[in-house]
Each structure stands twice: as structure tokens, then as C-alpha cells.
């Protein structure tokens, strides 16, 4: 049902329209208001609406928005035009009005004065206690910084940003952990099979209650073919092989028989509830392991599947309840945040490896969806304003 405000005498109406630009052709607009322009993935809606005011004598087009992440979109383009108008650099602009509340480059974004400068309704509709609380979380959670800056300081940022606070991650890490301490315990396993000439990663995840508080312990396994180790730009591979942090299979491709043996041994040594895998590279391997009684579960590599477990992982690290024995890959992960505050792992360069992080996320997805329960739930609020990082 469509709702509208109608003025019968002039047969005029004020109505919400679809965000699909293809449905807006034929409009004859007198006044239009486009909210949160930064979230528009294309310029289609703005262009159609702007065109539709051409038949009016005194039309008005409003665009209201916070800053965002898309530096090549219509919103950032319009912002730059407004700046040119306000600075007198544009030859035209007499029919344009714009106002931007933000901070200056020299301002310290964490200061109270910066918050007041960027929020003109400070203390009226903008509540200082709430904004300061979100600022404090951004100071603690690295991935919350960019979202805080865009939403509350109107600073344009790149959506791909640091995910994990590496200081907190390293504080949680415990290299002395031994998997033998967990024999016979319930576990969840994430398996990320890359191409056979690249990194293949697995992560075992063990929940354990300590002094009434649930903690999670993480153990990795990584495989690379010998030819890749010898030719790779990453000079650390040889050292990691010596330290038994990297399993090298002879030849030019990863020997998936060794991967299958690892999975079978896991099912023998531990009570493996589920083994999460991405079907893109692992269909045949998963089919063989399923026939052998391994509890394989398909987890597609998608924003929908990865966002919640990523936020859960970050929250557990911040509360000191996730204990890895590695940091390789963690600093290589950046996350992209979409308009719905979903996050997803990415990497800045192809040579940056994030496979262990992906395997960890898949293990947590399996835990959360497959019957596992986070006791004393962690507060995910800090992660609602976040982006991402990881390094192996």
C-alpha cells in the first residue's frame, strides 16, 4: 500500500518513491528530498530526479547525507561541487546551496571540540553522552574508527580499513597452547582450500569454560606446495616450515591426501561437531570425507555468512576470550563495510594471505549456526560501527 499526503485543490501529492531509478522515469517533480545520498550505489536515482524537476518554474531538490566510503559515487561528486560553489571556484552555482558540518584536517578527531564542530545540534537532538560513548568504543576497537568518523564527524573514509586491534589480538595469543590438552573435547573445524598452488588453511576451534567464563582456543594448520615456497616473495615461508607452522607438500601442488588425513585424524582425536568448507574448491574432497563419516558442512563464502562470526570474533578478542597461537594473516585482512553494516574480509594485495582468517571465520560460523552457543554473550555494539584486519 502506498501512503501519501495529497492536496486536492492542486492535485498535488507528497509520496515516498522507490530507490530503483528505472521506476522513476516520467516524474514531474516540484520538490524532492533524497536522504542518505552516500548509500546510493549508483547515480541513477539522483540523475532521474534531477531531470524530473526541469518542467517546474521553482523546483527544489534536497540531498541530505552523512559522509560515507564511496569516493567515486554521486554523493562525493556532489560534495566536491558544493565545496567549489562555497569557495567561489565554480563559475555558476547561484542556484545551488550547500552546507557541510565536519572537522578540519588539523582537528584532533577524538576531542570534544571536534564532536561539537561536526554536530550543529549538539545537546539538542544529538545527545553528547551517546556520541562520546561511541567515540570511546572507537578508541578501543580499531575497526570502529572509520564508521565513527563518517557517521558522527562527517569525514569521508575508505571502506576498507583495519579490522582487528593487533595489540588486543597479541594479548590474547598463547603460543604455549598444546592441542593434546584438548583431546576428546568438542571442536569445530574451518577448512579453506585455495587453488592447489596456493595456501590451504584449516583451523580447529575449541570452546572451554574457565572460572565460569566461556573461552575459545584456536589451532591452525597450513599447507603449501614446495615449488610455491621456493618461488614465493614471502621469505618467511622457509622459517615457518622449520618452526612447523607451515606444512610443505612436495611438488608443484598441495597434496590434498594430506589435507584429508588431517581431517580424518581430527575426527579421531576430537569430537568434531562440524567441518565447514567452501564448495568452490572442495566439492570432491568434501564428498570423499563425507563418505568416510566426517561431518562436512557447506559454508559459502559470502557477506551474509561471514559478517556475524567476524563481529563475534572481534568482540571475543576485545573481551580476552579468544586465544590463538598465531598472528600470521591477521594484519593482512581488511574489511569492507556495506550500507547495512555487514563486514567481509578482503586483502589489499594478492600476495597478502588471509586464508587462516577465512578458515577461522568459517569455523565460527559453523559453531554459531550448528548448535554452538556463546555463553554470557559478548557485546557486539562496538562492531556495529566497524571495518577489518588480520595477519598470519
KAGI-V536905 format. One record per residue. N is the residue number from 1. RES is the residue in one small letter. OMEGA is omega in degrees with one decimal (999 if undefined). NEAR is the number of other C-alpha atoms within 10 Angstrom. D_CENTER is the distance of its C-alpha to the mean C-alpha in Angstrom with 2 decimals. Layout:
n=N res=RES omega=OMEGA near=NEAR d_center=D_CENTER
n=N res=RES omega=OMEGA near=NEAR d_center=D_CENTER
//
This chain:
n=1 res=x omega=177.5 near=3 d_center=34.94
n=2 res=x omega=176.3 near=6 d_center=34.70
n=3 res=x omega=-179.3 near=9 d_center=35.41
n=4 res=x omega=171.8 near=11 d_center=37.04
n=5 res=x omega=-172.7 near=10 d_center=39.38
n=6 res=x omega=173.3 near=12 d_center=42.63
n=7 res=x omega=-169.2 near=10 d_center=45.49
n=8 res=x omega=-174.3 near=8 d_center=48.43
n=9 res=x omega=-178.8 near=6 d_center=50.86
n=10 res=x omega=-177.5 near=7 d_center=48.80
n=11 res=x omega=179.4 near=7 d_center=46.86
n=12 res=x omega=178.2 near=12 d_center=43.61
n=13 res=x omega=175.7 near=11 d_center=40.40
n=14 res=x omega=-170.6 near=14 d_center=37.01
n=15 res=x omega=174.7 near=12 d_center=34.37
n=16 res=x omega=-177.9 near=12 d_center=30.62
n=17 res=x omega=-179.8 near=12 d_center=29.83
n=18 res=x omega=176.0 near=10 d_center=27.33
n=19 res=x omega=178.0 near=13 d_center=24.22
n=20 res=x omega=-176.6 near=9 d_center=25.42
n=21 res=x omega=-177.3 near=16 d_center=27.44
n=22 res=x omega=-179.4 near=10 d_center=29.67
n=23 res=x omega=-172.5 near=12 d_center=31.15
n=24 res=x omega=178.8 near=16 d_center=32.16
n=25 res=x omega=179.2 near=12 d_center=34.90
n=26 res=x omega=178.4 near=10 d_center=38.31
n=27 res=x omega=174.3 near=13 d_center=37.33
n=28 res=x omega=-164.0 near=15 d_center=39.89
n=29 res=x omega=172.7 near=18 d_center=37.92
n=30 res=x omega=177.3 near=17 d_center=39.58
n=31 res=x omega=176.5 near=15 d_center=36.60
n=32 res=x omega=176.9 near=20 d_center=32.88
n=33 res=x omega=178.5 near=13 d_center=29.93
n=34 res=x omega=-176.2 near=17 d_center=26.42
n=35 res=x omega=177.9 near=13 d_center=23.82
n=36 res=x omega=-178.3 near=14 d_center=20.32
n=37 res=x omega=-178.5 near=23 d_center=21.07
n=38 res=x omega=-177.2 near=22 d_center=17.86
n=39 res=x omega=-179.9 near=19 d_center=16.05
n=40 res=x omega=-177.8 near=18 d_center=18.59
n=41 res=x omega=178.0 near=14 d_center=17.32
n=42 res=x omega=180.0 near=15 d_center=20.94
n=43 res=x omega=-170.5 near=14 d_center=24.07
n=44 res=x omega=-177.0 near=16 d_center=26.07
n=45 res=x omega=-178.9 near=22 d_center=26.39
n=46 res=x omega=-178.0 near=20 d_center=27.29
n=47 res=x omega=-179.9 near=12 d_center=29.81
n=48 res=x omega=-179.5 near=17 d_center=31.45
n=49 res=x omega=178.8 near=22 d_center=31.88
n=50 res=x omega=177.9 near=15 d_center=33.16
n=51 res=x omega=-173.9 near=15 d_center=35.65
n=52 res=x omega=179.7 near=20 d_center=36.79
n=53 res=x omega=-173.6 near=19 d_center=38.18
n=54 res=x omega=-177.3 near=13 d_center=40.66
n=55 res=x omega=-176.8 near=12 d_center=43.50
n=56 res=x omega=-178.8 near=12 d_center=43.55
n=57 res=x omega=-177.9 near=8 d_center=45.78
n=58 res=x omega=-178.5 near=9 d_center=43.55
n=59 res=x omega=179.4 near=15 d_center=40.01
n=60 res=x omega=178.8 near=15 d_center=37.03
n=61 res=x omega=177.1 near=15 d_center=33.36
n=62 res=x omega=168.0 near=11 d_center=30.89
n=63 res=x omega=-177.0 near=15 d_center=27.23
n=64 res=x omega=-176.3 near=12 d_center=25.30
n=65 res=x omega=163.1 near=15 d_center=21.79
n=66 res=x omega=171.5 near=21 d_center=19.61
n=67 res=x omega=-178.5 near=25 d_center=18.05
n=68 res=x omega=-175.0 near=25 d_center=14.84
n=69 res=x omega=-174.3 near=23 d_center=12.90
n=70 res=x omega=-176.4 near=18 d_center=15.03
n=71 res=x omega=177.6 near=15 d_center=17.86
n=72 res=x omega=-175.8 near=10 d_center=19.75
n=73 res=x omega=-177.8 near=17 d_center=19.89
n=74 res=x omega=-177.4 near=21 d_center=22.90
n=75 res=x omega=-179.9 near=27 d_center=21.83
n=76 res=x omega=175.8 near=18 d_center=21.68
n=77 res=x omega=179.6 near=13 d_center=24.86
n=78 res=x omega=178.2 near=14 d_center=26.60
n=79 res=x omega=179.6 near=15 d_center=25.65
n=80 res=x omega=178.5 near=12 d_center=27.27
n=81 res=x omega=178.2 near=17 d_center=30.29
n=82 res=x omega=178.8 near=20 d_center=30.70
n=83 res=x omega=177.5 near=15 d_center=30.70
n=84 res=x omega=178.1 near=15 d_center=33.41
n=85 res=x omega=-177.3 near=19 d_center=35.41
n=86 res=x omega=-179.2 near=16 d_center=35.24
n=87 res=x omega=179.2 near=9 d_center=36.24
n=88 res=x omega=-178.9 near=11 d_center=39.06
n=89 res=x omega=-178.8 near=12 d_center=37.86
n=90 res=x omega=180.0 near=13 d_center=37.78
n=91 res=x omega=178.7 near=8 d_center=41.21
n=92 res=x omega=174.0 near=10 d_center=40.53
n=93 res=x omega=179.2 near=14 d_center=38.43
n=94 res=x omega=-180.0 near=8 d_center=41.28
n=95 res=x omega=-179.2 near=7 d_center=39.77
n=96 res=x omega=172.6 near=12 d_center=36.30
n=97 res=x omega=177.5 near=10 d_center=35.13
n=98 res=x omega=175.9 near=14 d_center=31.90
n=99 res=x omega=-177.4 near=9 d_center=30.74
n=100 res=x omega=174.4 near=14 d_center=27.63
n=101 res=x omega=-179.1 near=15 d_center=26.96
n=102 res=x omega=176.3 near=22 d_center=24.85
n=103 res=x omega=177.0 near=20 d_center=25.49
n=104 res=x omega=-175.2 near=13 d_center=27.28
n=105 res=x omega=-176.7 near=8 d_center=26.17
n=106 res=x omega=-179.2 near=6 d_center=28.56
n=107 res=x omega=173.3 near=11 d_center=27.36
n=108 res=x omega=-170.5 near=12 d_center=25.66
n=109 res=x omega=-178.9 near=19 d_center=22.55
n=110 res=x omega=-174.1 near=15 d_center=22.92
n=111 res=x omega=175.5 near=11 d_center=26.48
n=112 res=x omega=-177.7 near=13 d_center=27.95
n=113 res=x omega=177.1 near=13 d_center=29.68
n=114 res=x omega=178.8 near=17 d_center=26.46
n=115 res=x omega=-179.4 near=22 d_center=25.24
n=116 res=x omega=-179.7 near=19 d_center=28.66
n=117 res=x omega=-174.6 near=16 d_center=28.83
n=118 res=x omega=-177.2 near=20 d_center=25.63
n=119 res=x omega=-173.6 near=22 d_center=26.52
n=120 res=x omega=178.5 near=13 d_center=30.04
n=121 res=x omega=-179.8 near=11 d_center=30.37
n=122 res=x omega=179.6 near=14 d_center=29.75
n=123 res=x omega=178.0 near=11 d_center=31.61
n=124 res=x omega=174.6 near=9 d_center=32.32
n=125 res=x omega=175.7 near=9 d_center=29.41
n=126 res=x omega=-173.4 near=14 d_center=26.86
n=127 res=x omega=-175.5 near=12 d_center=27.32
n=128 res=x omega=-176.7 near=16 d_center=27.29
n=129 res=x omega=-178.7 near=10 d_center=26.67
n=130 res=x omega=-177.4 near=9 d_center=23.41
n=131 res=x omega=178.8 near=17 d_center=22.05
n=132 res=x omega=177.2 near=15 d_center=23.30
n=133 res=x omega=177.4 near=12 d_center=21.65
n=134 res=x omega=176.2 near=19 d_center=18.19
n=135 res=x omega=-179.7 near=23 d_center=19.18
n=136 res=x omega=177.6 near=14 d_center=20.19
n=137 res=x omega=178.5 near=19 d_center=16.87
n=138 res=x omega=177.7 near=22 d_center=15.22
n=139 res=x omega=-178.9 near=14 d_center=17.95
n=140 res=x omega=-175.4 near=15 d_center=17.08
n=141 res=x omega=-174.7 near=23 d_center=13.29
n=142 res=x omega=-174.9 near=23 d_center=12.22
n=143 res=x omega=179.7 near=30 d_center=8.64
n=144 res=x omega=-170.8 near=27 d_center=10.54
n=145 res=x omega=-174.1 near=25 d_center=12.87
n=146 res=x omega=179.6 near=26 d_center=11.78
n=147 res=x omega=176.2 near=28 d_center=11.15
n=148 res=x omega=-179.1 near=22 d_center=14.50
n=149 res=x omega=-178.7 near=25 d_center=16.19
n=150 res=x omega=-173.4 near=20 d_center=15.51
n=151 res=x omega=-171.0 near=15 d_center=16.40
n=152 res=x omega=176.2 near=22 d_center=19.22
n=153 res=x omega=-179.5 near=24 d_center=20.58
n=154 res=x omega=175.4 near=20 d_center=20.14
n=155 res=x omega=179.2 near=22 d_center=18.93
n=156 res=x omega=-177.2 near=20 d_center=17.23
n=157 res=x omega=172.0 near=17 d_center=14.36
n=158 res=x omega=-178.3 near=15 d_center=12.37
n=159 res=x omega=179.0 near=22 d_center=8.85
n=160 res=x omega=-173.2 near=23 d_center=8.09
n=161 res=x omega=-177.6 near=25 d_center=8.67
n=162 res=x omega=178.1 near=25 d_center=9.41
n=163 res=x omega=-168.7 near=30 d_center=7.39
n=164 res=x omega=170.5 near=29 d_center=10.58
n=165 res=x omega=-173.6 near=20 d_center=13.91
n=166 res=x omega=176.3 near=18 d_center=16.09
n=167 res=x omega=178.5 near=9 d_center=19.18
n=168 res=x omega=179.2 near=17 d_center=18.16
n=169 res=x omega=-178.3 near=21 d_center=17.06
n=170 res=x omega=176.0 near=15 d_center=20.47
n=171 res=x omega=-179.8 near=14 d_center=22.27
n=172 res=x omega=-174.3 near=20 d_center=21.15
n=173 res=x omega=178.8 near=19 d_center=22.08
n=174 res=x omega=-177.9 near=15 d_center=25.53
n=175 res=x omega=-178.4 near=11 d_center=27.06
n=176 res=x omega=-178.0 near=7 d_center=30.19
n=177 res=x omega=177.9 near=15 d_center=28.75
n=178 res=x omega=178.7 near=11 d_center=30.69
n=179 res=x omega=180.0 near=14 d_center=29.78
n=180 res=x omega=177.3 near=9 d_center=33.45
n=181 res=x omega=-174.3 near=8 d_center=32.91
n=182 res=x omega=179.3 near=17 d_center=30.93
n=183 res=x omega=178.2 near=14 d_center=33.41
n=184 res=x omega=-178.2 near=14 d_center=33.98
n=185 res=x omega=175.5 near=13 d_center=30.94
n=186 res=x omega=178.4 near=15 d_center=28.33
n=187 res=x omega=174.5 near=26 d_center=25.25
n=188 res=x omega=-174.0 near=28 d_center=22.32
n=189 res=x omega=174.3 near=33 d_center=21.55
n=190 res=x omega=-174.6 near=31 d_center=18.63
n=191 res=x omega=179.7 near=29 d_center=19.92
n=192 res=x omega=-179.9 near=27 d_center=18.26
n=193 res=x omega=175.0 near=24 d_center=21.13
n=194 res=x omega=172.8 near=17 d_center=20.69
n=195 res=x omega=-172.7 near=13 d_center=23.73
n=196 res=x omega=179.6 near=16 d_center=26.84
n=197 res=x omega=-176.3 near=18 d_center=27.14
n=198 res=x omega=-175.7 near=18 d_center=23.72
n=199 res=x omega=169.0 near=23 d_center=21.91
n=200 res=x omega=-171.6 near=23 d_center=22.01
n=201 res=x omega=173.3 near=24 d_center=20.32
n=202 res=x omega=178.3 near=29 d_center=20.96
n=203 res=x omega=171.6 near=28 d_center=19.98
n=204 res=x omega=-177.4 near=23 d_center=22.25
n=205 res=x omega=-178.7 near=24 d_center=21.05
n=206 res=x omega=170.3 near=24 d_center=23.86
n=207 res=x omega=179.6 near=22 d_center=23.87
n=208 res=x omega=-179.9 near=17 d_center=26.84
n=209 res=x omega=-179.5 near=11 d_center=28.25
n=210 res=x omega=-178.7 near=9 d_center=29.72
n=211 res=x omega=176.4 near=7 d_center=31.95
n=212 res=x omega=-179.2 near=9 d_center=30.66
n=213 res=x omega=-178.9 near=10 d_center=26.96
n=214 res=x omega=176.2 near=17 d_center=24.64
n=215 res=x omega=179.1 near=20 d_center=23.02
n=216 res=x omega=-177.7 near=20 d_center=21.17
n=217 res=x omega=-169.3 near=21 d_center=22.43
n=218 res=x omega=177.7 near=23 d_center=20.75
n=219 res=x omega=-177.5 near=19 d_center=22.90
n=220 res=x omega=167.7 near=21 d_center=21.90
n=221 res=x omega=-176.4 near=18 d_center=24.01
n=222 res=x omega=177.3 near=20 d_center=23.61
n=223 res=x omega=171.8 near=25 d_center=26.00
n=224 res=x omega=174.5 near=26 d_center=26.94
n=225 res=x omega=-177.4 near=21 d_center=30.15
n=226 res=x omega=-177.8 near=19 d_center=32.81
n=227 res=x omega=179.1 near=16 d_center=33.04
n=228 res=x omega=178.1 near=21 d_center=29.37
n=229 res=x omega=-176.7 near=21 d_center=29.86
n=230 res=x omega=-175.5 near=12 d_center=33.00
n=231 res=x omega=-173.5 near=9 d_center=31.63
n=232 res=x omega=175.4 near=13 d_center=28.14
n=233 res=x omega=-178.7 near=10 d_center=27.36
n=234 res=x omega=-176.8 near=12 d_center=25.82
n=235 res=x omega=-177.3 near=11 d_center=29.01
n=236 res=x omega=-175.7 near=11 d_center=27.55
n=237 res=x omega=-178.4 near=19 d_center=27.72
n=238 res=x omega=178.5 near=17 d_center=31.42
n=239 res=x omega=179.3 near=11 d_center=31.10
n=240 res=x omega=175.9 near=13 d_center=28.42
n=241 res=x omega=179.8 near=16 d_center=30.76
n=242 res=x omega=-179.6 near=11 d_center=33.58
n=243 res=x omega=179.7 near=10 d_center=31.60
n=244 res=x omega=174.9 near=12 d_center=30.81
n=245 res=x omega=-177.7 near=17 d_center=27.05
n=246 res=x omega=178.5 near=19 d_center=27.11
n=247 res=x omega=-178.4 near=20 d_center=29.24
n=248 res=x omega=175.9 near=23 d_center=30.90
n=249 res=x omega=-174.4 near=18 d_center=32.62
n=250 res=x omega=177.8 near=13 d_center=35.58
n=251 res=x omega=-173.7 near=13 d_center=35.68
n=252 res=x omega=-179.4 near=15 d_center=33.32
n=253 res=x omega=175.7 near=19 d_center=30.97
n=254 res=x omega=177.4 near=26 d_center=29.33
n=255 res=x omega=-176.6 near=17 d_center=31.85
n=256 res=x omega=174.3 near=16 d_center=30.13
n=257 res=x omega=177.4 near=10 d_center=33.19
n=258 res=x omega=177.2 near=13 d_center=32.00
n=259 res=x omega=179.5 near=20 d_center=28.59
n=260 res=x omega=178.0 near=15 d_center=30.48
n=261 res=x omega=177.1 near=12 d_center=32.77
n=262 res=x omega=-179.0 near=14 d_center=29.92
n=263 res=x omega=179.5 near=19 d_center=28.66
n=264 res=x omega=178.8 near=16 d_center=32.24
n=265 res=x omega=176.9 near=11 d_center=32.94
n=266 res=x omega=-179.2 near=20 d_center=29.91
n=267 res=x omega=178.0 near=20 d_center=31.33
n=268 res=x omega=-174.7 near=13 d_center=34.67
n=269 res=x omega=-174.5 near=14 d_center=33.75
n=270 res=x omega=174.1 near=19 d_center=31.23
n=271 res=x omega=-175.7 near=16 d_center=30.81
n=272 res=x omega=-177.9 near=23 d_center=27.83
n=273 res=x omega=179.0 near=20 d_center=26.61
n=274 res=x omega=175.1 near=22 d_center=24.23
n=275 res=x omega=-176.2 near=27 d_center=23.04
n=276 res=x omega=179.5 near=30 d_center=19.79
n=277 res=x omega=175.0 near=27 d_center=19.82
n=278 res=x omega=-174.4 near=22 d_center=18.48
n=279 res=x omega=-175.1 near=17 d_center=21.64
n=280 res=x omega=-177.5 near=14 d_center=21.12
n=281 res=x omega=-164.8 near=14 d_center=22.83
n=282 res=x omega=-174.5 near=17 d_center=24.35
n=283 res=x omega=-177.9 near=12 d_center=26.49
n=284 res=x omega=179.4 near=10 d_center=29.82
n=285 res=x omega=-179.1 near=17 d_center=28.88
n=286 res=x omega=179.4 near=22 d_center=27.47
n=287 res=x omega=179.9 near=12 d_center=30.64
n=288 res=x omega=-179.4 near=13 d_center=32.88
n=289 res=x omega=176.6 near=16 d_center=31.22
n=290 res=x omega=178.1 near=13 d_center=31.31
n=291 res=x omega=179.6 near=10 d_center=35.01
n=292 res=x omega=173.8 near=10 d_center=35.45
n=293 res=x omega=178.6 near=10 d_center=34.09
n=294 res=x omega=-175.2 near=20 d_center=30.56
n=295 res=x omega=-178.3 near=17 d_center=28.14
n=296 res=x omega=179.8 near=23 d_center=25.72
n=297 res=x omega=-179.0 near=19 d_center=22.92
n=298 res=x omega=176.7 near=17 d_center=21.07
n=299 res=x omega=-178.8 near=20 d_center=17.25
n=300 res=x omega=-177.5 near=15 d_center=15.95
n=301 res=x omega=-174.1 near=18 d_center=12.91
n=302 res=x omega=177.2 near=11 d_center=11.01
n=303 res=x omega=-178.5 near=15 d_center=8.07
n=304 res=x omega=-177.9 near=12 d_center=10.70
n=305 res=x omega=-169.9 near=18 d_center=11.40
n=306 res=x omega=-170.4 near=21 d_center=8.31
n=307 res=x omega=-177.1 near=19 d_center=6.29
n=308 res=x omega=178.0 near=19 d_center=9.37
n=309 res=x omega=176.6 near=22 d_center=10.35
n=310 res=x omega=179.2 near=27 d_center=7.39
n=311 res=x omega=177.7 near=27 d_center=8.18
n=312 res=x omega=178.2 near=21 d_center=11.73
n=313 res=x omega=-178.4 near=21 d_center=11.79
n=314 res=x omega=-179.7 near=27 d_center=10.79
n=315 res=x omega=178.1 near=22 d_center=13.37
n=316 res=x omega=176.9 near=23 d_center=15.87
n=317 res=x omega=-178.6 near=25 d_center=15.76
n=318 res=x omega=179.2 near=22 d_center=16.37
n=319 res=x omega=176.3 near=14 d_center=19.24
n=320 res=x omega=-174.3 near=16 d_center=20.64
n=321 res=x omega=175.6 near=21 d_center=20.54
n=322 res=x omega=-171.3 near=24 d_center=18.71
n=323 res=x omega=176.0 near=23 d_center=21.00
n=324 res=x omega=172.6 near=21 d_center=20.22
n=325 res=x omega=-177.1 near=18 d_center=22.95
n=326 res=x omega=167.8 near=19 d_center=20.88
n=327 res=x omega=176.3 near=17 d_center=18.61
n=328 res=x omega=-178.0 near=16 d_center=18.81
n=329 res=x omega=-171.4 near=19 d_center=15.49
n=330 res=x omega=-178.6 near=24 d_center=13.52
n=331 res=x omega=178.4 near=22 d_center=14.03
n=332 res=x omega=-174.5 near=25 d_center=13.35
n=333 res=x omega=166.2 near=29 d_center=9.62
n=334 res=x omega=-179.8 near=26 d_center=7.57
n=335 res=x omega=175.6 near=26 d_center=3.98
n=336 res=x omega=179.3 near=23 d_center=4.56
n=337 res=x omega=179.5 near=26 d_center=4.80
n=338 res=x omega=-175.1 near=14 d_center=7.80
n=339 res=x omega=-179.4 near=12 d_center=11.04
n=340 res=x omega=179.2 near=8 d_center=10.66
n=341 res=x omega=170.7 near=15 d_center=7.83
n=342 res=x omega=178.6 near=22 d_center=5.83
n=343 res=x omega=-173.6 near=29 d_center=2.13
n=344 res=x omega=-176.0 near=26 d_center=3.57
n=345 res=x omega=174.0 near=26 d_center=5.70
n=346 res=x omega=173.6 near=21 d_center=8.17
n=347 res=x omega=-176.4 near=21 d_center=11.35
n=348 res=x omega=-178.4 near=13 d_center=13.52
n=349 res=x omega=-177.3 near=9 d_center=16.70
n=350 res=x omega=-177.9 near=8 d_center=18.04
n=351 res=x omega=175.7 near=11 d_center=19.86
n=352 res=x omega=-177.2 near=16 d_center=16.85
n=353 res=x omega=-180.0 near=23 d_center=16.53
n=354 res=x omega=-171.5 near=25 d_center=13.51
n=355 res=x omega=179.1 near=28 d_center=15.44
n=356 res=x omega=178.4 near=28 d_center=16.04
n=357 res=x omega=178.3 near=29 d_center=12.44
n=358 res=x omega=178.7 near=27 d_center=12.12
n=359 res=x omega=177.8 near=26 d_center=15.43
n=360 res=x omega=178.6 near=28 d_center=14.50
n=361 res=x omega=179.8 near=29 d_center=11.62
n=362 res=x omega=177.4 near=31 d_center=14.28
n=363 res=x omega=179.0 near=28 d_center=16.87
n=364 res=x omega=175.6 near=27 d_center=15.10
n=365 res=x omega=179.9 near=24 d_center=14.49
n=366 res=x omega=178.9 near=25 d_center=18.20
n=367 res=x omega=-175.6 near=25 d_center=19.17
n=368 res=x omega=-176.0 near=15 d_center=17.67
n=369 res=x omega=-172.9 near=11 d_center=18.92
n=370 res=x omega=174.2 near=14 d_center=22.04
n=371 res=x omega=177.2 near=9 d_center=23.84
n=372 res=x omega=-177.8 near=15 d_center=22.34
n=373 res=x omega=174.5 near=12 d_center=22.14
n=374 res=x omega=177.5 near=14 d_center=20.52
n=375 res=x omega=-175.2 near=12 d_center=23.71
n=376 res=x omega=-169.8 near=9 d_center=23.69
n=377 res=x omega=177.1 near=11 d_center=20.19
n=378 res=x omega=178.3 near=17 d_center=17.80
n=379 res=x omega=-179.4 near=13 d_center=16.83
n=380 res=x omega=-176.7 near=15 d_center=13.28
n=381 res=x omega=179.9 near=13 d_center=14.21
n=382 res=x omega=-176.1 near=23 d_center=12.91
n=383 res=x omega=-178.9 near=26 d_center=9.30
n=384 res=x omega=179.0 near=17 d_center=9.86
n=385 res=x omega=-168.4 near=24 d_center=10.00
n=386 res=x omega=146.8 near=29 d_center=7.16
n=387 res=x omega=-157.8 near=31 d_center=5.09
n=388 res=x omega=165.2 near=30 d_center=5.74
n=389 res=x omega=176.3 near=25 d_center=9.21
n=390 res=x omega=173.8 near=28 d_center=11.66
n=391 res=x omega=-178.5 near=20 d_center=15.38
n=392 res=x omega=999 near=18 d_center=18.08
//
